[in-house]
Amino acid sequence: MKVGYRRVSTIEQNLDRQELSGCEKVFEEKESGASKDRTALQEMISFVRSGDEVEVFSIDRLARNLGDLQQIISELNDKGVSIKFVSENLKFSGNDEDPFAKLQLQMLGAFAEFERSLIKKRQLEGIAKAKERGIYTGRKKQIDDKQIRAMKLEGVAVVQIASEMNISRQSVYRALKA
């Protein structure tokens, strides 16, 4: 079975550019590739069976970290699943040992990781500049500390406060401490 995997980093982005042909099933997600703990990725890895082929548009769509990239490919190959990267025209399977393809994978994976580092650095620089200008104050507070304190004064247990407000107990303790 031919299985596809498509990913973009944000909800606003579009998956259309990542053309995959002939896939019987395609897993898609709009989530950062900084971590390999992504729902659709894990579902795809669980779904595929020996003899299947996974098709991904490009290496950086699968992972933004060289270690994660190698681990995902190894996990798929260990299951007897091959993986093909369309834009780089690279294919990896457990029984192929193409040293040139492996070198290309490592180089392109390193570039994807480098690019992710640059993005993160630019983001932090932008946030610092916005803070200097007073236009960045961070994320809006989601938890109402006053409500938590009021509930605690009424004798409501921390566990119940956390449950009713749909937050962790640690968040309740943090709010009570503030």
Disulfide bonds with the S-S distance in Angstrom:
none
